[in-house]
Structures are given as structure tokens and as C-alpha cells.
């Protein structure tokens, strides 16, 4: 894995932009609906020439699509859709049954055991979105309908950078929500007469 500080490694514009966003002050809107994350997902899809990129959340045994960026012909999934987690590529990436980078899904030895999809998946990149406390929020994935022999480890590293940015924004948003909840609880304590406590 290259470091941005290696002498023989020159980060491209996408990597520079994600690095800047990782240290930037966040906006105060929903982490996966507006602000830095959607911009990065759109740039990621265009940069890697993929048909679909999405951020998913794992909820009660299901994979829920929280953000979806597609090309003109890539509208095959929608925000809010969900399916059983075990019937997803995401679960297989998380538990190691599926590599994070696949140039040709149909060429995998266990292709017949993969969950069926209503659309073709040629190339596939996926990585977990890991929050600060170590919990896995979900995954950041992108795929193309056709195979792509040109995808390399550096492309997967771009996805990983984007996943770190996504996790950072989710952590920041949850911290703000926790602070608001604590402030509201403290205010209620102050305003409640002693005999009602």
C-alpha cells in the first residue's frame, strides 16, 4: 500500500481532494445526503468509470442503501431499498468470503454460490465503513456492469479513503446529535421542579 508521503508516489486530484476533506471542518447537515460525502462518491464513480457507487448501512440483519450515485444507465438501486444482509455481496466482503477488489465477478471460483442479482455485475469494489468505536456501519461499494481488468489496488485505496471520510462524517454527525440530546436532557433537569424529579 502506498503512502501519500512516498517519494515515488504522486497523489492524483481525487486523492488530494479526499485528503483535504478528511481534515476539513464538516458542514452540519446529514452526513450521507449533503456535503462532502455525495461529492466524493460522485467523483469516485466517475474517476473509476463505474456504473454505480453506494453507501450502505447494516440495520437489523438488512443492508439498507443510504446513498446511491449512478451513471445515466445505472439506476438499478434506489436510496432506502433494503435486502437481507446475508443475501448481499457486502456481507461476503465483510466476512472475507469475497475479495474487496474483483475485476471479473463471473470468473470467481465460487461464482455460482454468490447471491443472484437482477442486473449484471462485472467488476466490484467494496470496503467496510468502520466507525471510531470499531463498529461496522456498513459498506462503501461500487460496481460496473462489465468486467474491468484495469482496476488496481490503488483504485481500492481510493474507495478506502472515501470510506474513512464517510465514517468520519457519520461519527461527527452522531457526536453532534449526542451533544444536543445531552443539552436537552440537562435543560429539562434544570427546568423540572425538585418535587417532580
C-alpha positions as CSV (number, residue, x, y, z in Angstrom):
1,X,0.0,0.0,0.0
2,X,1.4,3.4,-1.0
3,X,1.6,6.3,1.4
4,X,1.0,9.8,0.3
5,X,4.5,10.6,1.6
6,X,6.3,8.0,-0.5
7,X,8.9,9.8,-2.7
8,X,7.8,7.9,-5.8
9,X,4.1,8.3,-5.3
10,X,2.2,11.3,-6.6
11,X,-1.4,11.5,-5.3
12,X,-3.9,12.4,-8.1
13,X,-6.5,15.1,-7.8
14,X,-9.1,12.7,-6.3
15,X,-6.8,11.6,-3.5
16,X,-5.8,15.2,-2.8
17,X,-9.4,16.2,-2.6
18,X,-10.4,13.4,-0.2
19,X,-7.3,14.1,2.0
20,X,-8.4,17.7,2.2
21,X,-12.0,16.7,3.1
22,X,-10.7,14.3,5.8
23,X,-9.2,17.3,7.7
24,X,-11.8,19.9,6.8
25,X,-14.4,21.2,9.2
26,X,-17.7,19.4,8.4
27,X,-20.9,21.0,7.5
28,X,-23.8,20.5,9.8
29,X,-26.1,18.5,7.5
30,X,-26.9,14.9,7.2
31,X,-23.6,13.1,6.5
32,X,-24.9,10.9,3.7
33,X,-27.3,13.3,2.0
34,X,-25.5,16.6,1.6
35,X,-22.0,17.9,1.9
36,X,-18.7,16.2,1.3
37,X,-19.7,12.5,1.0
38,X,-22.0,12.8,-2.0
39,X,-19.4,14.9,-3.8
40,X,-16.7,12.3,-3.2
41,X,-19.0,9.4,-4.2
42,X,-19.8,11.1,-7.5
43,X,-16.2,11.8,-8.2
44,X,-15.2,8.3,-7.2
45,X,-17.7,6.8,-9.7
46,X,-16.5,9.0,-12.5
47,X,-12.9,8.5,-11.7
48,X,-13.1,4.7,-11.6
49,X,-15.6,4.6,-14.5
50,X,-18.1,2.6,-12.5
51,X,-21.8,2.4,-13.2
52,X,-23.0,2.6,-9.5
53,X,-21.5,3.6,-6.2
54,X,-23.4,3.4,-2.9
55,X,-23.1,3.7,0.8
56,X,-25.0,1.1,2.8
57,X,-25.9,0.7,6.4
58,X,-26.4,-2.6,8.2
59,X,-29.6,-2.5,10.2
60,X,-31.3,-5.4,11.9
61,X,-29.8,-8.0,9.6
62,X,-30.5,-6.0,6.5
63,X,-28.4,-3.9,4.1
64,X,-30.0,-0.5,3.5
65,X,-28.9,1.7,0.7
66,X,-28.3,5.2,2.3
67,X,-26.7,7.0,-0.7
68,X,-26.6,5.9,-4.3
69,X,-24.7,7.6,-7.2
70,X,-25.2,6.3,-10.7
71,X,-24.4,7.0,-14.3
72,X,-27.2,7.6,-16.9
73,X,-27.8,3.9,-17.3
74,X,-27.1,2.8,-13.8
75,X,-30.4,3.3,-12.0
76,X,-30.7,-0.2,-10.7
77,X,-31.0,0.5,-7.0
78,X,-32.6,3.4,-5.0
79,X,-32.0,5.1,-1.7
80,X,-34.0,3.4,1.0
81,X,-34.2,0.0,-0.6
82,X,-33.0,-2.9,1.5
83,X,-32.5,-6.6,1.4
84,X,-31.3,-9.4,3.8
85,X,-27.7,-8.8,4.6
86,X,-26.8,-12.4,4.2
87,X,-28.0,-12.2,0.6
88,X,-25.6,-9.4,-0.3
89,X,-22.1,-9.2,-1.7
90,X,-21.4,-6.7,1.2
91,X,-21.7,-9.5,3.9
92,X,-19.3,-11.7,1.9
93,X,-16.7,-8.9,1.7
94,X,-17.0,-8.2,5.5
95,X,-16.5,-11.8,6.5
96,X,-13.8,-12.5,3.9
97,X,-15.7,-14.8,1.5
98,X,-15.4,-12.2,-1.3
99,X,-12.3,-10.1,-2.1
100,X,-12.6,-6.3,-1.8
101,X,-11.4,-5.9,-5.4
102,X,-12.9,-8.2,-8.1
103,X,-12.1,-7.4,-11.8
104,X,-14.4,-10.0,-13.1
105,X,-17.1,-11.4,-10.8
106,X,-18.1,-14.1,-13.2
107,X,-14.5,-15.5,-13.1
108,X,-14.6,-16.1,-9.3
109,X,-14.3,-19.8,-8.4
110,X,-17.4,-19.7,-6.3
111,X,-19.4,-17.5,-8.7
112,X,-22.3,-20.0,-8.6
113,X,-22.7,-19.5,-4.9
114,X,-23.0,-15.7,-5.0
115,X,-26.4,-14.1,-4.3
116,X,-28.3,-13.6,-7.6
117,X,-28.8,-10.0,-8.7
118,X,-31.4,-8.6,-11.1
119,X,-28.6,-6.9,-13.1
120,X,-25.2,-8.0,-14.2
121,X,-22.2,-7.2,-12.0
122,X,-18.9,-7.3,-13.9
123,X,-16.3,-5.5,-11.7
124,X,-16.9,-4.9,-8.0
125,X,-15.1,-2.9,-5.3
126,X,-16.2,-2.9,-1.7
127,X,-14.8,-1.9,1.7
128,X,-16.3,-1.6,5.2
129,X,-17.2,1.8,6.7
130,X,-15.7,1.5,10.2
131,X,-16.7,4.0,12.9
132,X,-14.4,5.4,15.6
133,X,-15.6,2.9,18.2
134,X,-14.8,0.0,15.9
135,X,-18.3,-0.8,14.8
136,X,-19.0,-1.5,11.2
137,X,-21.6,1.0,10.0
138,X,-22.0,-0.7,6.6
139,X,-20.0,-0.7,3.3
140,X,-19.0,1.6,0.6
141,X,-19.2,-0.2,-2.8
142,X,-19.0,0.4,-6.4
143,X,-19.6,-1.8,-9.4
144,X,-19.8,-1.8,-13.2
145,X,-22.0,-3.9,-15.4
146,X,-19.0,-5.1,-17.4
147,X,-15.7,-6.6,-16.2
148,X,-12.8,-4.2,-15.7
149,X,-9.3,-5.7,-15.9
150,X,-7.8,-2.2,-15.3
151,X,-8.8,-1.9,-11.7
152,X,-5.8,-2.0,-9.3
153,X,-5.0,-1.8,-5.6
154,X,-4.6,1.9,-5.9
155,X,-8.3,2.1,-7.0
156,X,-9.3,0.1,-4.0
157,X,-7.3,2.5,-1.8
158,X,-9.4,5.4,-3.2
159,X,-12.5,3.6,-2.1
160,X,-10.9,3.0,1.4
161,X,-10.1,6.7,1.6
162,X,-13.7,7.5,0.8
163,X,-15.0,5.0,3.4
164,X,-12.8,6.7,6.0
165,X,-14.3,10.1,5.1
166,X,-17.8,8.6,5.3
167,X,-17.1,7.1,8.7
168,X,-15.6,10.4,9.9
169,X,-18.7,12.4,8.9
170,X,-21.1,9.9,10.4
171,X,-19.1,10.0,13.7
172,X,-19.2,13.8,13.7
173,X,-22.9,13.8,13.0
174,X,-23.6,11.3,15.8
175,X,-21.5,13.3,18.2
176,X,-23.5,16.5,17.4
177,X,-26.8,14.6,17.9
178,X,-25.5,13.2,21.3
179,X,-24.4,16.7,22.4
180,X,-27.9,18.1,21.5
181,X,-29.6,15.2,23.3
182,X,-27.5,15.8,26.4
183,X,-28.1,19.5,26.3
184,X,-31.8,18.9,26.1
185,X,-31.8,16.5,29.0
186,X,-29.7,18.8,31.2
187,X,-32.1,21.7,30.4
188,X,-35.1,19.6,31.3
189,X,-33.4,18.7,34.6
190,X,-32.9,22.4,35.4
191,X,-36.5,23.4,34.5
192,X,-38.2,20.5,36.4
193,X,-39.2,21.5,39.9
194,X,-37.5,19.4,42.6
195,X,-40.7,17.8,43.8
196,X,-41.3,16.3,40.3
197,X,-37.8,14.8,39.9
